[in-house]
Amino acid sequence: MTTKQEREEAKKEVKMWLANDWNLSEETPEFFLLKKNTQTAGGHLLVFLLLGWWTLGVANIAYYLICKSKKKIIK
């Protein structure tokens, strides 16, 4: 397969992920990097109410980091 055909196939896969609320963060000659953040304001509020008082907000930072997702699609 040629490089152009591989890129076009990878681009089709990227379009599928973009349709599912992922964001294209970076495109290099080797890969596409997609990111998605699944956190919600209600989730932050719930984590704060349940754990915020005892963890001094560290639980909210952990929730933020856990909800970030990355996907790398190789060309």
C-alpha positions in Angstrom: 0.0 0.0 0.0 1.3 3.5 -0.7 1.7 6.2 1.9 -1.1 8.2 0.4 -3.6 5.3 0.6 -2.5 4.6 4.2 -3.1 8.3 5.1 -6.6 8.2 3.4 -7.6 5.1 5.4 -6.3 6.6 8.6 -8.2 9.8 7.8 -11.4 7.8 7.4 -10.9 6.3 10.8 -10.2 9.8 12.3 -13.5 11.1 10.8 -15.3 8.3 12.6 -13.7 9.3 16.0 -14.4 13.0 15.3 -18.1 12.2 14.8 -18.1 10.7 18.3 -17.0 14.0 20.0 -13.3 13.5 19.9 -11.1 16.5 19.0 -8.1 16.4 16.6 -5.3 17.7 18.7 -2.3 17.0 16.5 -1.4 15.6 13.1 2.1 14.5 12.3 3.5 12.4 9.4 3.3 9.3 11.6 0.0 9.6 13.4 -3.1 11.6 14.3 -3.6 12.4 18.0 -7.2 12.7 19.3 -8.3 13.9 22.7 -11.6 13.7 24.6 -12.6 15.1 27.9 -15.5 13.2 29.5 -15.8 15.2 32.7 -18.9 17.1 33.7 -19.7 20.0 36.0 -22.0 17.8 37.9 -19.3 15.2 38.3 -16.9 17.8 39.7 -19.6 19.0 42.1 -20.4 15.5 43.3 -16.7 14.7 43.8 -16.3 17.9 45.8 -19.3 17.3 48.0 -18.3 13.7 48.7 -14.5 14.1 49.0 -13.6 17.8 48.7 -13.7 18.6 52.3 -11.3 15.8 53.3 -8.9 15.9 50.4 -8.8 19.8 50.0 -9.7 19.6 46.3 -7.1 17.0 45.4 -9.9 14.6 44.5 -11.2 17.1 41.9 -7.8 17.3 40.3 -7.7 13.5 40.2 -11.2 13.4 38.6 -10.0 15.9 36.0 -6.9 13.8 35.1 -8.8 10.5 35.0 -11.5 11.9 32.6 -9.0 13.0 30.0 -8.6 10.4 27.1 -6.1 10.2 24.3 -6.2 8.1 21.1 -3.4 7.8 18.7 -4.2 6.6 15.1 -1.1 5.5 13.2 -1.0 6.3 9.6 
